[in-house]
Amino acid sequence: MKVSVDRDRCCSSGLCVSNAPEIFDQDDHDSLVRLRRTAFRPDEYPDLRLAAELCPCGAITVTEDRVTEDRVTGGSLTQDTVSGGTAPADGPATTGS
């Protein structure tokens, strides 16, 4: 699982810190989100997903690698991405293909 934060989109709501204080922090200078670390345990995955979903500005993105069954190859690696918020004020939201 990979987690990224976009400090340019952060609106300092603090929901991420409230839900996962061991993972997220707010900068003392500007109150913007920052990750405390970049490696996560599987038991923390639900908290990471929730933080991304609840972020009102979409500043947190969670990308999960998962293996799915493929009848031809026996398995394949795919990625799922979770992020919250709305479109930025300066343009439309983008979606992946």
C-alpha positions in Angstrom: 0.0 0.0 0.0 1.2 3.5 -0.9 0.0 6.7 0.6 0.7 10.2 -0.8 -0.3 13.6 0.5 -0.7 16.7 -1.6 0.0 19.6 0.6 -1.1 22.0 -2.1 -4.7 20.6 -1.8 -4.7 20.3 2.0 -7.2 22.5 3.7 -6.0 21.7 7.2 -9.3 20.1 8.4 -7.4 17.7 10.6 -9.7 14.7 9.9 -6.7 12.6 8.9 -4.9 13.3 12.2 -8.1 12.7 14.2 -8.6 9.3 12.5 -5.0 8.1 12.3 -2.7 10.2 14.6 0.0 7.6 14.4 0.2 8.0 10.7 -0.7 11.6 9.9 0.4 14.9 11.5 -0.1 18.6 10.8 2.9 20.8 10.3 3.4 23.2 13.2 4.2 26.0 10.8 1.3 25.9 8.3 -1.0 23.2 9.7 -0.8 21.2 6.5 -0.9 17.4 6.4 2.3 15.4 6.5 3.0 11.7 6.8 4.8 10.5 9.9 6.1 7.5 8.0 5.8 5.7 4.7 5.6 2.0 5.7 2.3 0.7 7.0 1.1 -2.4 8.7 -1.9 -4.3 7.3 -3.9 -3.5 10.4 -3.6 0.2 9.6 -5.0 -0.1 6.1 -8.6 0.6 7.1 -7.5 3.8 8.9 -5.6 4.9 5.8 -8.6 4.2 3.5 -10.9 6.1 5.9 -8.6 9.1 6.1 -8.4 9.3 2.3 -12.2 9.0 2.0 -12.9 11.6 4.6 -10.4 14.2 3.5 -12.6 17.1 2.3 -9.9 18.5 -0.1 -8.8 15.2 -1.6 -5.2 15.7 -0.3 -4.7 12.0 0.6 -4.4 9.3 -2.0 -4.1 5.6 -1.1 -3.0 3.1 -3.7 -3.3 -0.5 -3.0 -1.7 -3.4 -4.9 -3.7 -6.5 -4.9 -3.6 -9.8 -6.7 -6.6 -10.9 -8.7 -7.3 -14.2 -10.3 -6.7 -14.5 -14.0 -7.7 -17.7 -15.6 -5.0 -17.5 -18.2 -2.0 -16.3 -16.2 -3.0 -17.6 -12.8 -2.9 -14.1 -11.2 -2.2 -10.5 -12.0 -1.2 -7.4 -10.0 -3.7 -4.5 -10.2 -3.9 -1.2 -8.3 -6.9 0.4 -6.6 -6.8 4.0 -5.7 -8.9 5.8 -3.0 -9.0 9.5 -2.5 -11.6 11.9 -1.1 -12.6 15.5 -1.6 -13.9 17.4 -4.5 -12.5 19.0 -7.6 -10.0 21.7 -7.0 -11.3 25.3 -7.3 -9.0 25.9 -10.3 -10.1 23.1 -12.5 -12.1 19.8 -12.9 -11.2 16.7 -11.1 -9.3 14.1 -13.1 -10.1 10.4 -13.2 -7.9 7.5 -14.1 -8.6 5.1 -16.9 
